[in-house]
Amino acid sequence: MNNESRYLKTSKMAKFLGYSPDFLKDNREIIFFENVHYFSKKKRIDWKVSKMVEWMENKNMSDKAREILDFVS
């Protein structure tokens, strides 16, 4: 990934983070939210690198994700 890449396709984002592409896709609208972590296009998803790095480093958690965690714990 070059320093100027701000968005990655699912397979490249998964490799960048060390997760499977299925993990990313399966957790849309659970952990990752459209127009925050990713942007849907006609036949692909663009993941925002800066928001995914924040998630990976636990620097932010959306209110919806926090509600879900509170509900299941």
MOFENDA-V684087 format. One record per residue. RES is the residue in three letters. PSI is psi in degrees with one decimal (* if undefined). OMEGA is omega in degrees with one decimal (none if undefined). Layout:
{{RES:PSI:OMEGA} {RES:PSI:OMEGA}}
This chain:
{{MET:129.0:176.2} {ASN:164.1:-174.8} {ASN:-17.2:-176.8} {GLU:-5.4:178.9} {SER:120.6:178.6} {ARG:-17.8:-179.1} {TYR:143.4:177.0} {LEU:150.8:172.5} {LYS:165.0:-174.3} {THR:-48.5:-176.4} {SER:-40.1:179.6} {LYS:-36.5:177.4} {MET:-42.2:179.3} {ALA:-45.3:179.1} {LYS:-42.4:178.9} {PHE:-42.2:-177.3} {LEU:-19.6:-176.6} {GLY:24.8:177.0} {TYR:168.0:176.9} {SER:152.4:174.8} {PRO:-36.1:179.0} {ASP:-37.4:177.5} {PHE:-45.9:-179.9} {LEU:-48.1:-178.0} {LYS:-41.7:-177.3} {ASP:-21.3:-177.1} {ASN:13.9:172.2} {ARG:136.9:-178.3} {GLU:11.0:171.5} {ILE:-58.2:177.1} {ILE:-38.3:-176.3} {PHE:134.5:-173.7} {PHE:141.3:179.6} {GLU:143.3:-178.1} {ASN:6.4:171.2} {VAL:-65.6:-178.4} {HIS:-29.3:-177.8} {TYR:162.3:179.7} {PHE:124.0:-178.4} {SER:135.3:172.6} {LYS:-178.5:-176.4} {LYS:-55.8:-176.7} {LYS:24.0:178.7} {ARG:169.6:178.0} {ILE:132.1:174.2} {ASP:121.1:-179.8} {TRP:133.8:-179.1} {LYS:115.3:-174.2} {VAL:-48.2:-175.2} {SER:-40.0:-179.7} {LYS:-34.1:178.8} {MET:-35.1:175.2} {VAL:-41.8:176.4} {GLU:-44.4:178.9} {TRP:-46.4:-177.4} {MET:-37.7:-178.7} {GLU:7.0:179.0} {ASN:35.7:-179.3} {LYS:-16.0:177.2} {ASN:153.0:174.9} {MET:129.0:-178.7} {SER:158.1:177.9} {ASP:-39.3:-179.8} {LYS:-44.1:178.4} {ALA:-40.8:179.0} {ARG:-41.3:177.3} {GLU:-42.8:-179.7} {ILE:-44.1:178.2} {LEU:-41.0:178.2} {ASP:-37.5:-178.4} {PHE:-40.7:-175.9} {VAL:-11.7:-179.2} {SER:*:none}}
